[in-house]
């Protein structure tokens, strides 16, 4: 039997940090993915692939199953509230209730420098190629457009920021 | 092999075509020199603001 959704617990980023840890525990193993965004009910980021809760023995001897998402890269100028749900993709389906947490501001500045990881340079070159094609002929095939957006999303990974104040 | 003229595609208006040129130039400049966060954020905003029109059935011209 699949248990009803358990409470979703969000642990806020600790102190002056750019990450968030979100965990979800259930009485039976469940599979799902995390969605979050900056407005209630509007989730602009999907964290996939789905993960399966792992068994964790409790102090009272019972077993709970815990999903864990460690979200890096919240390099914010000012504090920001986030809203999240876990959507289950196992047979029972459904989603948790929404939780919210506040991510601290880090004084991120437009003058910070974004350092691209080496693996992103081929992506930037492909983006330039596709964008140039779109600019020249005015259209992209469905595959080209999908690839363009995927490249944009994936090029945001692995980047490093050198803060304007020297951090 | 050229993309068949009767296949679905996304078409860009004149504003988006110009923006695509800017996006391409920015991407090249990012390869040449690490950008400031402000420029990088602007670039992402430009990409996210593109509003191509999905066209399902052709035939289409080579250029629009």
Backbone of each chain as ProteinMPNN parsed JSONL, in Angstrom:
{"seq_chain_A": "XXXXXXXXXXXXXXXXXXXXXXXXXXXXXXXXXXXXXXXXXXXXXXXXXXXXXXXXXXXXXXXXXXXXXXXXXXXXXXXXXXXXXXXXXXXXXXXXXXXXXXXXXXXXXXXXXXXXXXXXXXXXXXXXXXXXXXXXXXXXXXXXXXXXXXXXXXXXXXXXXXXXXXX", "coords_chain_A": {"N_chain_A": [[0.847, -1.191, 0.0], [0.522, 2.202, -0.8], [1.514, 4.901, 1.063], [-0.241, 7.873, 2.178], [0.802, 11.177, 1.145], [3.711, 12.249, 2.761], [4.842, 14.682, 5.159], [6.545, 17.419, 3.718], [9.772, 18.463, 4.119], [11.753, 21.291, 4.234], [15.002, 22.379, 4.307], [16.447, 25.27, 5.014], [18.964, 27.207, 3.286], [22.044, 27.416, 4.909], [23.127, 30.091, 6.802], [25.281, 32.367, 5.171], [24.967, 31.345, 2.447], [24.966, 29.621, -0.733], [23.344, 27.535, -1.39], [20.67, 25.105, -1.227], [19.081, 22.705, 0.746], [16.841, 20.154, 0.333], [14.581, 17.892, 1.598], [12.567, 14.951, 1.532], [10.452, 12.835, 3.19], [9.002, 9.592, 3.361], [6.729, 6.985, 4.34], [6.725, 4.663, 2.921], [8.685, 3.447, 0.164], [9.044, 5.864, -2.349], [8.862, 7.416, -5.595], [9.979, 10.3, -7.265], [10.115, 13.735, -8.493], [11.569, 16.989, -8.039], [10.089, 20.193, -8.086], [10.46, 23.673, -8.45], [10.021, 27.229, -7.85], [9.751, 30.842, -7.946], [7.346, 31.868, -7.246], [4.238, 31.206, -5.673], [2.752, 28.182, -6.556], [3.753, 28.29, -9.104], [6.043, 26.725, -10.913], [9.124, 26.809, -12.109], [11.4, 25.405, -12.459], [12.456, 22.157, -12.978], [13.682, 19.414, -11.294], [15.265, 16.836, -12.475], [16.722, 13.615, -13.19], [13.971, 11.581, -11.942], [13.999, 10.602, -8.512], [14.453, 7.918, -6.194], [13.296, 7.29, -2.983], [15.511, 6.606, -0.283], [16.128, 4.047, 2.123], [16.01, 4.681, 5.599], [16.892, 4.225, 8.823], [15.028, 4.936, 11.693], [15.189, 6.493, 14.999], [13.353, 5.262, 16.582], [13.274, 2.771, 15.61], [11.761, 2.323, 13.353], [11.402, 2.465, 9.745], [12.081, 5.024, 7.465], [11.732, 6.553, 4.272], [13.821, 8.465, 2.351], [14.03, 11.207, 0.197], [16.417, 13.29, -1.321], [17.409, 16.483, -2.231], [19.984, 18.475, -3.286], [20.551, 21.673, -3.841], [22.504, 23.728, -5.682], [24.021, 26.968, -6.32], [22.541, 29.311, -5.791], [23.049, 32.274, -6.172], [22.374, 35.062, -5.128], [21.245, 38.484, -5.371], [19.591, 39.679, -3.493], [17.614, 38.54, -0.686], [15.383, 35.83, -1.309], [12.247, 34.319, -1.727], [11.319, 30.929, -2.179], [9.306, 28.387, -3.724], [8.127, 25.078, -3.587], [7.313, 21.795, -4.806], [7.045, 18.223, -4.579], [6.657, 16.033, -7.159], [5.181, 12.997, -7.661], [6.138, 10.106, -9.425], [5.595, 7.499, -9.377], [3.421, 4.598, -9.28], [1.19, 5.409, -7.788], [1.169, 8.144, -8.086], [0.467, 11.71, -7.976], [1.158, 14.578, -5.852], [3.108, 16.416, -3.479], [2.08, 18.678, -0.836], [2.663, 22.2, -1.168], [5.756, 23.673, -0.267], [7.628, 26.293, 1.265], [10.574, 28.265, 1.254], [13.171, 30.475, 2.371], [15.765, 31.939, 0.629], [18.954, 33.182, 1.307], [20.114, 36.536, 0.595], [23.064, 37.35, -1.218], [24.416, 39.536, -1.957], [24.995, 39.545, -4.663], [26.262, 40.825, -7.719], [25.944, 42.808, -10.714], [28.422, 43.266, -11.633], [29.95, 41.086, -11.051], [31.987, 38.382, -12.225], [31.421, 35.916, -14.651], [32.678, 32.783, -14.903], [33.199, 30.456, -17.314], [33.0, 26.958, -17.339], [35.24, 24.694, -18.957], [33.886, 22.767, -20.443], [31.687, 24.069, -21.314], [32.265, 25.702, -23.451], [32.107, 24.489, -26.083], [29.335, 24.314, -26.162], [28.523, 26.987, -26.115], [29.543, 27.766, -28.561], [27.958, 26.246, -30.279], [25.474, 27.355, -29.692], [25.888, 29.94, -30.672], [26.147, 29.331, -33.356], [23.63, 28.278, -34.031], [22.006, 30.457, -33.348], [22.964, 32.362, -35.101], [22.173, 31.193, -37.476], [19.38, 31.324, -37.18], [19.062, 34.069, -37.15], [19.87, 34.76, -39.696], [18.256, 33.302, -41.583], [15.758, 33.315, -40.462], [14.295, 31.287, -39.273], [14.099, 28.203, -37.373], [14.461, 24.675, -37.365], [12.319, 22.281, -35.706], [13.887, 20.53, -34.198], [16.288, 21.951, -34.093], [15.531, 24.236, -32.655], [14.791, 23.08, -30.203], [17.239, 22.025, -29.458], [18.723, 24.365, -29.232], [17.53, 25.613, -26.977], [18.04, 23.65, -25.064], [20.807, 23.709, -25.017], [21.243, 26.257, -24.048], [20.203, 25.975, -21.448], [21.862, 23.944, -20.419], [24.305, 25.16, -20.555], [24.329, 26.781, -18.428], [25.13, 25.317, -16.35], [27.75, 24.328, -14.161], [29.132, 26.68, -14.198], [31.213, 29.224, -12.791], [31.389, 31.841, -10.46], [33.085, 34.815, -10.012], [33.111, 36.94, -7.444], [32.346, 40.415, -7.365], [33.281, 41.692, -5.155], [35.481, 40.282, -4.476], [35.164, 37.739, -3.388]], "CA_chain_A": [[0.0, 0.0, 0.0], [1.252, 3.463, -0.823], [1.051, 5.811, 2.107], [-0.493, 9.251, 1.755], [2.026, 11.967, 1.125], [4.246, 12.654, 4.056], [5.195, 16.101, 5.203], [7.767, 17.808, 3.01], [10.564, 19.351, 4.956], [12.784, 22.024, 3.506], [15.999, 22.965, 5.177], [16.928, 26.483, 4.372], [20.406, 27.34, 3.186], [22.567, 27.833, 6.207], [23.97, 31.281, 6.841], [25.56, 33.116, 3.956], [25.287, 30.222, 1.581], [24.291, 29.66, -2.023], [22.724, 26.252, -1.704], [19.513, 24.724, -0.42], [18.9, 21.26, 0.892], [15.425, 19.828, 0.487], [14.384, 16.452, 1.758], [11.187, 14.488, 1.591], [10.412, 11.483, 3.754], [7.737, 8.869, 3.231], [6.733, 5.731, 5.094], [7.04, 3.613, 1.951], [9.541, 4.041, -0.875], [8.338, 6.525, -3.445], [9.732, 7.986, -6.618], [9.446, 11.583, -7.71], [11.075, 14.79, -8.807], [11.33, 18.264, -7.363], [9.835, 21.381, -8.902], [10.409, 24.871, -7.621], [9.977, 28.523, -8.519], [9.769, 31.972, -7.021], [5.974, 32.279, -6.932], [3.458, 30.057, -5.24], [2.022, 27.492, -7.611], [4.418, 28.439, -10.403], [7.318, 26.022, -10.755], [9.84, 27.034, -13.359], [12.568, 24.524, -12.532], [12.212, 20.745, -12.669], [14.923, 18.712, -11.012], [15.141, 15.452, -12.929], [15.698, 12.57, -13.237], [13.267, 11.215, -10.719], [14.799, 9.811, -7.591], [13.724, 6.989, -5.34], [13.69, 7.467, -1.596], [16.372, 5.548, 0.26], [15.724, 3.65, 3.465], [16.741, 5.339, 6.678], [16.34, 3.726, 10.084], [14.758, 5.999, 12.663], [15.59, 6.178, 16.368], [12.366, 4.369, 17.197], [13.377, 1.472, 14.962], [11.007, 2.269, 12.103], [12.122, 2.863, 8.545], [11.526, 6.068, 6.618], [12.411, 6.624, 2.982], [14.125, 9.888, 2.202], [14.559, 11.788, -1.044], [17.235, 14.456, -0.982], [17.883, 17.336, -3.332], [20.937, 19.499, -2.879], [20.451, 22.651, -4.929], [23.564, 24.732, -5.602], [24.015, 28.068, -7.288], [21.648, 30.446, -5.492], [23.92, 33.432, -5.953], [21.34, 36.079, -5.253], [21.538, 39.833, -4.909], [18.797, 39.907, -2.283], [16.904, 37.347, -0.238], [14.315, 35.447, -2.231], [11.444, 33.173, -1.317], [11.096, 29.898, -3.183], [8.189, 27.488, -3.467], [8.465, 23.806, -4.215], [6.565, 20.575, -4.543], [7.571, 16.994, -5.15], [5.67, 15.325, -7.972], [5.49, 11.569, -7.664], [6.003, 9.465, -10.732], [5.321, 6.063, -9.224], [2.08, 4.211, -9.711], [0.157, 6.165, -7.077], [1.18, 9.503, -8.606], [0.16, 12.775, -7.032], [2.211, 15.528, -5.5], [3.051, 16.885, -2.094], [1.673, 20.069, -0.68], [3.754, 23.127, -1.458], [6.512, 24.243, 0.845], [8.357, 27.497, 0.886], [11.733, 28.581, 2.071], [13.802, 31.733, 1.982], [17.18, 31.81, 0.31], [19.514, 34.474, 1.701], [20.795, 37.357, -0.391], [24.522, 37.282, -1.107], [24.973, 40.746, -2.572], [25.457, 39.308, -6.025], [26.308, 42.093, -8.437], [26.117, 42.728, -12.167], [29.855, 43.376, -11.914], [30.613, 39.794, -10.846], [32.433, 37.781, -13.479], [31.011, 34.524, -14.838], [33.736, 31.983, -15.516], [32.614, 29.242, -17.883], [33.742, 25.72, -17.334], [35.694, 24.373, -20.31], [32.917, 21.953, -21.186], [30.621, 24.93, -21.833], [32.646, 26.434, -24.663], [31.454, 23.929, -27.277], [27.902, 24.648, -26.136], [28.377, 28.393, -26.531], [29.793, 27.815, -30.004], [26.763, 25.721, -30.952], [24.427, 28.369, -29.538], [26.192, 31.013, -31.622], [25.892, 28.832, -34.706], [22.179, 28.189, -34.216], [21.442, 31.808, -33.303], [23.332, 32.985, -36.366], [21.305, 30.602, -38.497], [18.034, 31.886, -36.991], [19.102, 35.476, -37.518], [20.061, 34.871, -41.141], [17.161, 32.799, -42.417], [14.484, 33.626, -39.818], [13.586, 30.132, -38.715], [14.832, 27.014, -36.949], [13.645, 23.458, -37.339], [11.904, 21.941, -34.339], [15.044, 19.951, -33.511], [17.257, 23.019, -33.838], [15.021, 25.086, -31.575], [14.91, 22.31, -28.961], [18.663, 21.952, -29.121], [19.115, 25.721, -28.809], [17.084, 25.817, -25.602], [18.763, 22.717, -24.199], [22.178, 24.205, -24.885], [21.201, 27.407, -23.134], [20.013, 25.481, -20.083], [23.012, 23.183, -19.944], [25.48, 26.029, -20.434], [24.266, 27.453, -17.131], [25.713, 24.437, -15.347], [29.195, 24.251, -13.959], [29.799, 27.972, -14.233], [31.739, 29.718, -11.523], [31.283, 33.304, -10.401], [34.024, 35.549, -9.169], [32.326, 38.059, -6.942], [32.965, 41.718, -7.573], [33.966, 42.106, -3.927], [36.661, 39.46, -4.287], [34.902, 36.396, -2.885]], "C_chain_A": [[0.887, 1.247, 0.0], [0.657, 4.382, 0.237], [0.64, 7.151, 1.502], [0.799, 10.046, 1.832], [2.459, 12.343, 2.541], [4.579, 14.135, 4.01], [6.495, 16.338, 4.45], [8.533, 18.764, 3.904], [11.622, 20.01, 4.111], [13.746, 22.606, 4.517], [16.591, 24.159, 4.446], [18.45, 26.458, 4.257], [20.936, 27.938, 4.481], [23.433, 29.074, 6.047], [24.11, 31.938, 5.479], [25.938, 32.155, 2.847], [24.476, 30.295, 0.294], [23.68, 28.313, -2.38], [21.524, 26.028, -0.798], [19.448, 23.206, -0.378], [17.433, 20.991, 1.153], [15.301, 18.321, 0.609], [12.904, 16.163, 1.89], [11.213, 13.077, 2.141], [9.023, 10.89, 3.599], [7.861, 7.547, 3.976], [7.006, 4.532, 4.196], [7.876, 4.236, 0.847], [8.713, 4.639, -2.006], [9.353, 7.16, -4.375], [9.13, 9.309, -7.072], [10.544, 12.571, -8.038], [10.624, 16.095, -8.17], [11.049, 19.35, -8.392], [9.86, 22.589, -7.981], [10.396, 26.135, -8.481], [9.898, 29.615, -7.477], [8.373, 32.495, -6.714], [5.17, 31.042, -6.565], [2.667, 29.476, -6.406], [2.65, 27.568, -8.981], [5.818, 27.859, -10.288], [8.068, 26.056, -12.083], [11.044, 26.116, -13.514], [12.144, 23.113, -12.132], [13.551, 20.063, -12.445], [14.718, 17.24, -11.34], [16.544, 14.898, -13.127], [15.034, 12.348, -11.893], [14.221, 10.465, -9.801], [13.881, 8.976, -6.717], [14.227, 7.183, -3.915], [14.537, 6.291, -1.106], [16.023, 5.312, 1.724], [16.622, 4.283, 4.52], [16.106, 4.898, 7.994], [16.197, 4.865, 11.083], [15.133, 5.543, 14.077], [14.596, 5.242, 17.053], [12.337, 3.004, 16.517], [12.603, 1.361, 13.671], [11.879, 2.739, 10.945], [11.358, 3.999, 7.849], [12.349, 6.093, 5.329], [12.584, 8.096, 2.628], [14.657, 10.203, 0.802], [15.323, 13.051, -0.652], [17.631, 15.197, -2.253], [18.807, 18.4, -2.766], [21.031, 20.5, -4.035], [21.542, 23.701, -4.776], [23.241, 25.95, -6.471], [23.017, 29.181, -7.027], [22.504, 31.667, -5.151], [23.093, 34.688, -6.157], [21.823, 37.439, -4.779], [20.839, 40.096, -3.585], [18.072, 38.623, -1.915], [15.685, 37.092, -1.129], [13.564, 34.25, -1.662], [11.285, 32.204, -2.482], [9.961, 28.995, -2.737], [8.443, 26.196, -4.23], [7.424, 22.746, -3.894], [7.374, 19.402, -5.073], [6.433, 16.321, -5.906], [6.075, 13.867, -8.056], [5.258, 10.979, -9.047], [5.848, 7.96, -10.589], [3.842, 5.824, -9.521], [0.996, 5.062, -9.053], [0.084, 7.614, -7.541], [0.933, 10.55, -7.529], [1.355, 13.67, -6.768], [2.043, 15.914, -4.045], [2.348, 18.231, -2.034], [2.899, 20.951, -0.885], [4.471, 23.534, -0.164], [7.212, 25.502, 0.347], [9.558, 27.656, 1.793], [12.352, 29.874, 1.548], [15.293, 31.506, 1.776], [17.838, 33.163, 0.583], [20.155, 35.229, 0.535], [22.295, 37.342, -0.154], [25.197, 38.509, -1.702], [25.593, 40.471, -3.931], [25.311, 40.599, -6.829], [26.459, 41.864, -9.935], [27.582, 42.813, -12.559], [30.621, 42.105, -11.562], [30.991, 39.217, -12.21], [32.019, 36.321, -13.532], [32.127, 33.785, -15.567], [33.119, 30.686, -16.025], [33.56, 28.069, -17.722], [34.114, 25.37, -18.787], [34.645, 23.63, -21.121], [31.79, 22.807, -21.754], [30.997, 25.638, -23.124], [32.079, 25.811, -25.938], [29.964, 24.25, -27.318], [27.681, 26.084, -26.602], [28.596, 28.532, -28.033], [28.581, 27.309, -30.778], [25.599, 26.713, -30.86], [24.64, 29.495, -30.553], [25.855, 30.581, -33.041], [24.389, 28.806, -34.988], [21.533, 29.576, -34.232], [21.764, 32.553, -34.599], [22.458, 32.485, -37.495], [19.9, 31.218, -38.415], [17.996, 33.339, -37.434], [19.147, 35.641, -39.035], [18.8, 34.485, -41.904], [15.789, 32.964, -41.77], [13.714, 32.451, -39.262], [14.581, 29.068, -38.262], [13.895, 25.822, -37.035], [13.282, 23.146, -35.888], [13.075, 21.343, -33.551], [16.076, 21.019, -33.17], [16.817, 23.899, -32.679], [15.135, 24.368, -30.239], [16.369, 22.255, -28.512], [19.165, 23.301, -28.602], [18.759, 25.954, -27.344], [17.804, 24.886, -24.626], [20.191, 23.189, -23.967], [22.23, 25.393, -23.942], [21.116, 26.922, -21.695], [21.275, 24.794, -19.572], [24.253, 24.049, -19.805], [25.475, 26.803, -19.117], [24.875, 26.59, -16.028], [27.222, 24.634, -15.289], [29.894, 25.608, -13.971], [30.208, 28.415, -12.834], [31.684, 31.247, -11.569], [32.382, 33.85, -9.5], [33.325, 36.827, -8.731], [33.1, 39.358, -7.106], [33.731, 42.172, -6.328], [35.12, 41.174, -3.579], [36.416, 38.068, -3.732], [35.145, 35.364, -3.965]], "O_chain_A": [[1.881, 1.316, 0.723], [-0.553, 4.602, 0.285], [1.121, 7.523, 0.431], [1.759, 9.647, 2.492], [1.643, 12.705, 3.388], [4.591, 14.752, 2.945], [7.431, 15.544, 4.542], [7.987, 19.758, 4.383], [12.317, 19.339, 3.347], [13.333, 23.255, 5.478], [17.17, 24.02, 3.369], [19.135, 25.781, 5.024], [20.341, 28.847, 5.059], [24.364, 29.092, 5.242], [23.139, 32.042, 4.73], [27.072, 32.146, 2.368], [23.434, 30.948, 0.239], [23.52, 27.996, -3.559], [21.377, 26.665, 0.245], [19.731, 22.528, -1.365], [16.85, 21.539, 2.088], [15.859, 17.574, -0.194], [12.11, 17.009, 2.299], [11.92, 12.216, 1.616], [8.012, 11.585, 3.693], [8.964, 7.055, 4.211], [7.471, 3.495, 4.67], [7.785, 5.441, 0.615], [7.808, 4.002, -2.544], [10.506, 7.406, -4.021], [7.916, 9.423, -7.242], [11.732, 12.291, -7.884], [9.459, 16.271, -7.814], [11.694, 19.413, -9.438], [9.344, 22.538, -6.865], [10.715, 26.107, -9.669], [9.968, 29.353, -6.276], [8.235, 33.479, -5.987], [5.408, 29.958, -7.096], [2.0, 30.2, -7.145], [2.138, 26.974, -9.93], [6.682, 28.443, -9.634], [7.677, 25.402, -13.05], [11.645, 26.057, -14.587], [11.547, 22.909, -11.076], [14.443, 20.124, -13.291], [14.085, 16.499, -10.587], [17.487, 15.683, -13.223], [15.473, 12.853, -10.86], [15.135, 9.78, -10.261], [12.704, 9.285, -6.532], [15.433, 7.234, -3.672], [14.302, 5.139, -1.472], [15.674, 6.235, 2.459], [17.834, 4.399, 4.342], [14.931, 5.164, 8.247], [17.121, 5.652, 11.291], [15.363, 4.358, 14.316], [14.95, 4.52, 17.985], [11.475, 2.176, 16.813], [12.773, 0.381, 12.947], [12.942, 3.328, 11.14], [10.142, 3.928, 7.674], [13.515, 5.7, 5.313], [11.624, 8.867, 2.61], [15.586, 9.569, 0.303], [14.91, 13.785, 0.246], [18.122, 14.604, -3.214], [18.429, 19.141, -1.858], [21.553, 20.167, -5.099], [21.508, 24.488, -3.83], [22.293, 25.935, -7.256], [22.675, 29.925, -7.946], [22.653, 32.034, -3.985], [23.114, 35.296, -7.226], [22.687, 37.542, -3.909], [21.426, 40.667, -2.666], [17.935, 37.722, -2.742], [15.051, 38.021, -1.628], [14.169, 33.292, -1.178], [11.136, 32.618, -3.631], [9.685, 28.852, -1.545], [8.91, 26.212, -5.369], [6.752, 22.792, -2.864], [8.269, 19.566, -5.903], [5.368, 16.071, -5.342], [7.188, 13.545, -8.474], [4.298, 11.322, -9.736], [5.958, 7.225, -11.571], [3.119, 6.722, -9.952], [-0.003, 5.398, -9.689], [-0.961, 8.25, -7.403], [1.158, 10.316, -6.342], [2.413, 13.531, -7.381], [0.972, 15.755, -3.46], [2.06, 18.841, -3.063], [4.035, 20.486, -0.783], [3.85, 23.71, 0.884], [7.355, 25.72, -0.856], [9.55, 27.233, 2.949], [12.083, 30.301, 0.425], [15.984, 30.957, 2.635], [17.33, 34.191, 0.136], [20.675, 34.617, -0.399], [22.744, 37.324, 0.992], [26.408, 38.514, -1.923], [26.592, 41.085, -4.306], [24.362, 41.361, -6.643], [27.025, 40.861, -10.37], [27.949, 42.474, -13.684], [31.835, 42.053, -11.759], [30.372, 39.541, -13.223], [32.236, 35.573, -12.578], [32.474, 34.118, -16.7], [32.576, 29.906, -15.242], [34.766, 28.183, -17.944], [33.388, 25.71, -19.721], [34.522, 23.831, -22.329], [31.017, 22.332, -22.585], [30.115, 26.132, -23.827], [31.608, 26.546, -26.806], [29.397, 24.436, -28.394], [26.771, 26.363, -27.383], [27.92, 29.318, -28.696], [28.217, 27.875, -31.809], [24.841, 26.89, -31.813], [23.698, 29.943, -31.206], [25.339, 31.37, -33.833], [23.934, 29.251, -36.042], [20.629, 29.84, -35.025], [20.927, 33.287, -35.124], [22.05, 33.253, -38.366], [19.309, 31.584, -39.43], [17.014, 33.789, -38.024], [18.533, 36.554, -39.586], [18.328, 35.232, -42.761], [14.767, 32.78, -42.431], [12.577, 32.615, -38.82], [15.732, 29.033, -38.698], [12.691, 25.942, -36.807], [13.877, 23.693, -34.959], [13.23, 21.626, -32.363], [16.669, 20.997, -32.091], [17.624, 24.264, -31.824], [15.532, 24.974, -29.244], [16.678, 22.418, -27.332], [19.939, 23.359, -27.646], [19.583, 26.434, -26.565], [18.136, 25.278, -23.508], [20.72, 23.082, -22.861], [23.151, 25.518, -23.135], [21.854, 27.389, -20.827], [21.706, 25.026, -18.443], [25.155, 23.724, -19.033], [26.479, 27.404, -18.735], [25.108, 27.063, -14.916], [27.859, 25.052, -16.255], [31.108, 25.685, -13.777], [29.609, 28.016, -11.834], [31.912, 31.854, -12.615], [32.57, 33.394, -8.372], [32.991, 37.682, -9.551], [34.326, 39.398, -7.001], [34.696, 42.93, -6.422], [35.68, 41.272, -2.487], [37.356, 37.283, -3.612], [34.975, 34.168, -3.725]]}, "seq_chain_B": "XXXXXXXXXXXXXXXXXXXXXXXXXXXXXXXXXXXXXXXXXXXXXXXXXXXXXXXXXXXXXXXX", "coords_chain_B": {"N_chain_B": [[22.406, 17.811, -45.833], [19.609, 19.516, -46.999], [17.073, 20.97, -44.925], [13.827, 19.654, -45.124], [11.359, 21.473, -46.921], [8.752, 21.213, -46.23], [8.514, 20.524, -43.614], [7.707, 20.91, -40.082], [8.429, 24.0, -38.371], [10.06, 26.65, -36.501], [9.39, 30.013, -36.669], [10.867, 33.253, -36.745], [10.165, 36.618, -35.858], [10.906, 39.965, -37.072], [12.105, 41.4, -34.969], [12.958, 39.369, -33.229], [14.71, 38.091, -34.944], [16.753, 39.97, -35.169], [17.523, 40.014, -32.504], [18.491, 37.433, -32.222], [20.821, 37.639, -33.675], [22.295, 39.284, -31.993], [22.442, 37.604, -29.777], [23.998, 35.534, -30.793], [26.419, 36.906, -31.29], [27.055, 37.657, -28.675], [27.438, 35.157, -27.469], [29.723, 34.308, -28.755], [31.481, 36.265, -27.863], [31.535, 35.6, -25.172], [32.979, 33.286, -25.237], [35.409, 34.25, -25.945], [36.059, 36.013, -23.913], [35.584, 36.076, -20.447], [32.37, 36.817, -19.312], [30.744, 39.617, -17.614], [28.472, 39.249, -14.901], [26.148, 40.721, -15.315], [26.001, 41.045, -18.118], [25.782, 38.389, -18.86], [23.374, 37.669, -17.633], [21.648, 39.324, -19.052], [21.888, 38.216, -21.564], [20.75, 35.655, -21.17], [18.184, 36.501, -20.568], [17.452, 37.601, -22.993], [17.361, 35.299, -24.599], [15.367, 33.853, -23.293], [13.277, 35.49, -23.825], [12.572, 35.177, -26.446], [10.139, 34.708, -28.961], [9.21, 32.623, -30.956], [7.201, 31.611, -33.763], [5.314, 28.763, -34.139], [5.146, 26.806, -36.971], [3.275, 24.523, -38.656], [2.734, 23.231, -41.101], [4.061, 23.129, -44.356], [4.461, 24.102, -47.813], [7.551, 25.895, -47.094], [9.361, 28.973, -47.545], [12.95, 29.362, -48.144], [14.063, 31.43, -46.707], [12.848, 33.783, -44.298]], "CA_chain_B": [[21.142, 17.665, -46.536], [18.744, 20.634, -46.595], [15.875, 20.645, -44.157], [12.693, 19.659, -46.064], [10.588, 22.71, -46.811], [7.39, 20.946, -45.754], [8.567, 20.08, -42.224], [7.398, 21.969, -39.107], [9.564, 24.823, -37.965], [9.776, 27.839, -35.696], [9.785, 31.218, -37.396], [11.142, 34.412, -35.89], [9.834, 37.92, -36.409], [12.071, 40.811, -37.348], [12.764, 41.743, -33.704], [13.667, 38.18, -32.759], [15.85, 37.835, -35.841], [17.836, 40.868, -34.754], [17.982, 39.559, -31.189], [19.291, 36.23, -32.441], [22.156, 38.078, -34.064], [22.948, 39.755, -30.771], [22.711, 36.424, -28.948], [25.143, 34.843, -31.388], [27.626, 37.701, -31.04], [27.377, 37.583, -27.246], [27.968, 33.825, -27.181], [31.118, 34.298, -29.227], [32.29, 37.106, -26.964], [31.698, 34.868, -23.914], [34.066, 32.323, -25.456], [36.663, 34.994, -26.02], [36.358, 36.692, -22.654], [34.575, 35.793, -19.425], [31.464, 37.969, -19.214], [30.21, 40.051, -16.33], [27.178, 38.636, -14.623], [25.094, 41.526, -15.916], [25.909, 40.711, -19.536], [25.316, 37.011, -18.958], [21.945, 37.678, -17.301], [20.953, 39.938, -20.183], [21.897, 37.214, -22.638], [19.73, 34.65, -20.85], [16.878, 37.147, -20.684], [17.163, 37.712, -24.426], [16.975, 33.978, -25.101], [14.073, 33.479, -22.716], [12.245, 36.369, -24.351], [12.272, 34.873, -27.845], [8.773, 34.187, -29.135], [9.023, 32.127, -32.314], [5.875, 31.099, -34.125], [5.376, 27.389, -34.644], [4.426, 26.597, -38.221], [3.202, 23.062, -38.737], [2.671, 22.677, -42.453], [4.656, 23.925, -45.402], [5.899, 24.348, -47.96], [8.055, 27.162, -46.607], [10.527, 29.513, -48.265], [14.234, 29.151, -47.469], [14.296, 32.528, -45.76], [11.679, 34.625, -44.016]], "C_chain_B": [[20.22, 18.8, -46.08], [17.517, 20.144, -45.847], [14.67, 20.708, -45.09], [11.781, 20.856, -45.836], [9.179, 22.474, -46.297], [7.36, 20.484, -44.304], [8.256, 21.234, -41.275], [8.65, 22.763, -38.745], [9.097, 25.992, -37.105], [10.299, 29.057, -36.448], [9.905, 32.405, -36.438], [10.752, 35.697, -36.61], [11.082, 38.77, -36.539], [12.824, 41.165, -36.062], [13.579, 40.55, -33.199], [14.855, 37.828, -33.661], [17.037, 38.704, -35.45], [18.409, 40.429, -33.402], [18.85, 38.324, -31.327], [20.714, 36.585, -32.883], [22.952, 38.553, -32.862], [23.343, 38.584, -29.885], [23.937, 35.672, -29.473], [26.44, 35.597, -31.101], [28.05, 37.627, -29.58], [27.997, 36.235, -26.913], [29.427, 33.726, -27.606], [32.002, 35.114, -28.287], [32.511, 36.411, -25.618], [32.826, 33.837, -24.032], [35.407, 33.045, -25.405], [37.059, 35.598, -24.683], [35.234, 36.421, -21.667], [33.679, 37.011, -19.234], [31.203, 38.393, -17.778], [28.831, 39.411, -16.149], [26.043, 39.408, -15.296], [24.893, 41.187, -17.386], [25.355, 39.304, -19.725], [23.817, 36.927, -18.652], [21.125, 38.267, -18.444], [20.811, 38.953, -21.327], [20.829, 36.148, -22.399], [18.327, 35.235, -20.974], [16.478, 37.281, -22.147], [16.692, 36.366, -24.983], [15.589, 33.595, -24.583], [12.934, 34.323, -23.273], [11.89, 36.119, -25.805], [10.876, 34.269, -27.955], [8.574, 33.73, -30.578], [7.6, 31.603, -32.526], [6.015, 29.706, -34.719], [4.522, 27.276, -35.904], [4.468, 25.1, -38.523], [3.313, 22.53, -40.168], [3.22, 23.646, -43.486], [3.833, 23.885, -46.67], [6.28, 25.77, -47.538], [9.177, 27.674, -47.511], [11.811, 29.274, -47.463], [14.493, 30.205, -46.408], [12.999, 33.273, -45.523], [12.166, 35.96, -43.467]], "O_chain_B": [[20.07, 19.016, -44.878], [16.997, 19.058, -46.103], [14.493, 21.708, -45.786], [11.471, 21.206, -44.698], [8.478, 23.428, -45.961], [6.305, 20.093, -43.804], [8.502, 22.395, -41.603], [9.771, 22.259, -38.808], [7.904, 26.277, -37.0], [11.472, 29.132, -36.814], [9.156, 32.535, -35.47], [10.978, 35.846, -37.811], [12.177, 38.351, -36.165], [14.053, 41.222, -36.067], [14.732, 40.696, -32.796], [15.877, 37.33, -33.189], [18.176, 38.239, -35.404], [19.62, 40.469, -33.186], [19.846, 38.185, -30.617], [21.679, 35.918, -32.512], [24.14, 38.258, -32.735], [24.432, 38.564, -29.313], [24.793, 35.236, -28.705], [27.44, 34.993, -30.713], [29.239, 37.545, -29.271], [28.97, 36.167, -26.162], [30.254, 33.139, -26.909], [33.118, 34.714, -27.957], [33.551, 36.602, -24.987], [33.532, 33.553, -23.064], [36.398, 32.524, -24.895], [38.243, 35.687, -24.356], [34.058, 36.526, -22.018], [34.174, 38.117, -19.017], [31.416, 37.622, -16.843], [28.137, 39.084, -17.113], [25.088, 38.808, -15.789], [23.761, 41.055, -17.851], [24.561, 39.054, -20.631], [23.08, 36.206, -19.325], [20.045, 37.772, -18.765], [19.765, 38.863, -21.971], [20.092, 35.783, -23.315], [17.4, 34.563, -21.426], [15.313, 37.098, -22.501], [15.732, 36.311, -25.751], [14.752, 33.083, -25.326], [11.769, 33.93, -23.206], [11.0, 36.775, -26.346], [10.484, 33.427, -27.147], [7.852, 34.375, -31.34], [6.91, 31.211, -31.585], [6.749, 29.503, -35.686], [3.336, 27.607, -35.901], [5.536, 24.496, -38.629], [3.925, 21.487, -40.4], [2.886, 24.83, -43.488], [2.625, 23.656, -46.614], [5.479, 26.702, -47.605], [9.861, 26.886, -48.165], [11.765, 29.017, -46.26], [15.062, 29.923, -45.353], [12.157, 33.386, -46.414], [11.356, 36.833, -43.157]]}, "name": "protein", "num_of_chains": 2, "seq": "XXXXXXXXXXXXXXXXXXXXXXXXXXXXXXXXXXXXXXXXXXXXXXXXXXXXXXXXXXXXXXXXXXXXXXXXXXXXXXXXXXXXXXXXXXXXXXXXXXXXXXXXXXXXXXXXXXXXXXXXXXXXXXXXXXXXXXXXXXXXXXXXXXXXXXXXXXXXXXXXXXXXXXXXXXXXXXXXXXXXXXXXXXXXXXXXXXXXXXXXXXXXXXXXXXXXXXXXXXXXXXXXXXXXXXX"}
